[in-house]
Amino acid sequence: MQIEMKNIRKSFGSNDVLKDVSLSFTAGHIHALLGENGAGKSTLMNILGGVIQRDEGAIYKDGDQVEFNKPADSQEAGIAFIHQELNLINDLPVYENMFMGREPKKKFGMLDHEKMIEDTQDLFNRMNIDLDPKAMVSDLDSSYKQIVEICRAMSTNASIIIMDEPTTSLTDSEIERVFDMMKTLRNQGVGLIFISHKLKEVKHICDRYAVLRDGELVSQGDVSEVTTDDLARFMVGHDVRTEPLARSRETGEEVLRVENLTYDQQFKDASFSIKAGEVVGFTGLLGDGRSELFQSIFGANGISSGKIFLKGKEVTIDSTMKAINHGIAYLPRNRKENAIISDMDILENSAVATWPKFSRFGVINREIHREQFIKQRDSLNIKMGKWTENITKLSGGNQQKVVLSKWLNTNPEILILDNPTQGVDVGAKEDIYDIILSLADQKIAVIVLSSEAQEIIRVCDRTLVMYHGAIQGELVGEDMTEHQIMTLATGGDVTIEGEGKSLWKQEQ
Amino acid sequence: MEAGTVSVRRGFVDWFKERWVNDPLFSIFIALLVMVVLQTLVLGFDFNSFGEWFQTWVNNWINILRNNAGIAIVALGMTFVIMTGGIDLSVGATLVATGAFAMTLVDIGERGLFAMIGLTGVPAIIFTILLTMAFGYLLGTLIGATVTKGLVPPFIATLGAMMVFRSVTQHFMQGYNPRVPTEFLQIASFKIGNLMIMPIVYWIIIAAIMYYVSKRTTFGRQIIAVGSNERSARLSGINVDKVKLRVYALMGLLVSIAAIIQVSRVGSMDFAGAGRGMEMDAIAAAVVGGTSMMGGRGFILGTVYGMLIIAVLNNLLNLFGVPPLLRDAFKGLIVIGAVLLQRKKII
């Protein structure tokens, strides 16, 4: 099957989101659709999925013009759309999710559970997926949820599957699993449209690419003929840096020391020390416990044993308020769920942590907040309209900068950034790296939690790699390579050549 | 000339559309205006002079407002509760509990607590007011603690509290008829320039304070943050439990004020019937005023509008002679209609 979109135009009010875009997608290929946030990718795919209607242009299926007035039209034409937020019902088993809305029935309208289980198992066998159809969706990790979504799309006999950033919340091994699945599908003649910000993944798995910028198609072709640098350049319109940015800078006194910190099964026996002005990375695979560890240090989780020292003094931190008062700031992962308050405007989202600090008798000092925000907006280069606009109107990168400004307002000495570039486009990513380094220059201890080894290598002075809740090893400076990080992250031991000794003794 | 008129008209239409879409309270304010016009029309113009008409019109309004002041104050607290994503079904029961508490204190008969210790007159009344408010605050705190520390869903916690408070009150007040001193009645019936508007004054003052709290204070903004995204709020250093606890405590406090107003208006209280359905009216006022039951979105001013709409509607139904049993149907339709009006298209 071939889907052709010709001369598609779409505007929202005065904002032209798509300006005459023509693209085609064929079955049996994996197409990458690239572009920064706001480039028009989602709009284009929503038009293809029948979620919104185009203003001008036409869509052809195998040469015949088709109309997608509603999602069902598009599905009928053999197009499945897997949204970034998965549409699975957690409290139902996998097989019921597979047949949601088109359940096979027995006599008297009873659900035919046996058939659903059997069919699901068949499909899984065909796809080489080792998953129990009767498992509850809530028990699955993100990659399997993604896989269930893909299988559901498959079971509707889709010939083209749109995947909107399927890998953002996945760890490397999970991504590998999804990729295997995608390859299987391609080999079975299914066409895939893969929307992603991760260019290495695109290079790795996709056959064709198309780059949108400001609503226009700026480049398309075979992935084998371009490098990731080329793609990044197409996306932002200029060269993008990839070299390590971390530079030697003078570090100060120790600001944070953690000794044998343990909490339930989440993390165990974590010990490390961080100095002012350092940029320290924490990385690992899913379930490594790094987020949980730092949420505990931030007073949002729990601690069963171990000690935390701030500037050499032992402290107990049992609430986030206390952590903030101690000069700790924590920018959480999953911005939408954990960091954004979507009913509030930009200014308030930047002020929410400092209301108590800048207030008198409980009355908020709005003047100070405004001044602070103007300062932050300029120094962080936040691109926005009026600050009374809702935070959700901003692009991902700018939203993240607003969240960051919230924490800088608290004047932190220790800044913990958990997946700081999640859902952020290439340009804003670079901005955030620059901000991290300039904060370190201001003697703030910056801790970067990330699952992207490249990111860690780019900005961090050293990195601690976690595995199953324990710190597996530490890599400094040039020893931080993707290979070394991966070895530690999968539970291996790293030895440095020449010295011939283990850098870190294995736990247990 | 003609073109000018058209462009002015176009300008107004655009402005109206823009307001309608962007100002959450605009549609509800228009609805209120319509109700006010209707109310005025129904009152008619069959009077000897403008002065007489105006007198009647004002009196009619004072009646409407005064009759609804108590529930309007409760609705303000309910708005905060709903904004945190919670609900309080116990307000009617808290009303009789705090009302009974006040009457027991201030009773000038032989079982009156203050009378027993020889405390009478104005001091007794002042202490009654303060202690009743403290009692309301305490009951609210108990509910808040059940919700936050006990992790009982607000619906269940307040449903339980509703039964407990009313039942206990009825039991203890069985066969006991406190005599409220006439001075106490002055709280509601004190006249300003010949007008009995004290309950309205309380309502306006409390609404103004609540408006200021919701817009300008740490507490008020944290309510929105908690209701909108509890996780984000906690990870931003907000003590979510404390905010919720204080919201329920404030609810109890406001109910106790409504109870004092009610007792001082009539001098007695029907512990079995008073406040029944109050929670639904308060929720209705908040919802009509644009407060989202999901939390995170709510307007004190909207609740004031919502209350006025419901109050005027009651009055209109009365004037039209709509059978009493049918009146709730109209109220129900107004609630649903108001939410339909405010429904915004997504995307």
Interface residues (C-beta under 8 A of the other chain):
Chain A: V51 I52 F298 A300 S319 T320 M321 A323 I324 Y330 P332 E337 N338 A339 I340 I341 S342 D343 M344 E348 V352 A353 W355 P356 S359 G362 V363 I364 R366 K406 T410
Chain B: R216 T217 T218 F219 R221 Q222 I224 A225 G227 S228 N229 R231 S232 A233 R234 L235 S236 G237 I238 N239 G296 R297 I347
